[in-house]
Amino acid sequence: MATSAVKNEPAAKRVEVTIQKAVGPGDDKVHTWPHLVRAEFICAVLVMVGMILWSLLIDAPLEEPANPSRTPNPSKAPWYFLGLQEMLVFFDPWHAGVVLPSLIIVGLMVIPYIDINPKGNGYYCFADRKWELLTFIFGFHILWVSLIVIGTLLRGPGWNWFWPWQQWDPHKVEALTNVNLPYLLGIRDYFWSAVFGLSLVITFFIVGTVGMYAWVIWLKGPEFMQRWGMTRFMITSFLFLNMMATLIKMLLRHLLNVKYVMETPWINI
Amino acid sequence: MKFYLAKTLELVGITTVGFGLLYGLNHEGGLRVELNLLILGSAIFLVGRFMEGRGAA
């Protein structure tokens, strides 16, 4: 009925109905299209114009074709992979290249399942999501961005550390004597070194989990822990402790030249 | 020279599209003008795009 009425109506009488817009504090919901999508599209257009101008004014820093008999030193990955390449300084390739990236991806995937804080939906607020934001900032800026910055700007020939004001000297040889933590603590036997290292890793995770449990109870109360659930807590605690362990291992390598905490014929951590 | 002319046309086209969107954002009921600008911008961009060609570099 309504359709036929519109059809019969003369074109001049048609009134353009404007799309609903927020007009007051209580009326806080508007359509995504066009209010949000249009603004996003404008941003995309601005970025595109900037990129076109940039590409016209500056040539891409491409080097000559690769020569297998003369590999560059340092051989650097693209900048976005330099964080991973930098991790190879501290960990075995299986850990730096497989385990840690997998944990990052899995960790990001489980965020919606382990996060039961309903606050912060649709608005930005630090106070309501302090711990969530701080954990993310730590993971992103310390464990990801800072490694990319170090790999890009501070690593030179031989993957040695060069400050920006130092010249890249390809003949520089770092006189570093990296030792395993059990060796540093006086354990010389191979078997007992492995046992000590394994015990240390397991103890770290047990003590860390218990400590985090006590901390959450102290900070939020037992009622929160009940709502959160043991499965969510254990997943969160495992991921958080892995983040901390990565940082601790990196600091041990930088400050004490510790190569591995645990060394076995198969796996080194 | 043709390449830069083509790129300029593309830039003008994209900017026109952006301006059209901005117009729509700030004018209630300005859908007709917005749509005209979007079509005009797309057309200018496409002229530049065809002029530029591909694979000549």
Interface residues (C-beta under 8 A of the other chain):
Chain A: E16 T18 K21 P34 R38 A39 F41 I42 V45 L46 M48 V49 I52 L53 L56
Chain B: Y4 K7 E10 L11 I14 T15 V17 G18 L21 L22 G24 L25 E28 G29 L31
